Amino acid sequence: MVKVFFKPAPFTQKYLLATVLEKNNMGSWFGWEISHVGAVESEEVLKAAFDFYESCKKGSVRVNHNTEEQVEKTPF
C-alpha cells in the first residue's frame, strides 16, 4: 500500500487566533497563538472562499491603495 500525503487548501480549514504576552530580558510584546480548529463545514463558505481564490489566481482581484480607512493611531 502506498501512503499519499494530502494537503488541503488553507481556506478549507478553520483556525483560532489569539494574542499572547511574550517577554524576555529586552522587554515584552504580544505574539500570536494559532490553533487549528478543524475543517470548514459550510458549503456556502467553502464556495465563496474557492471563488475568491480562483479570482486571485486569475488576477481579477485588485487592491485600491488610494483608499485609507481612518484608524486610531497607536499611542507609542
WOQUI-V275293 format. One line per field, one symbol per residue. psi: psi as a letter, one per 30 degrees, with the letter a starting at -180 (. if undefined). Layout:
psi: ???
This chain:
psi: kkkkkkjlkefflkkkklkkkllaffallkakjkkkeakkfkeeeeeeeeeeeeeeefgfkkkjffkkkklkkkg.
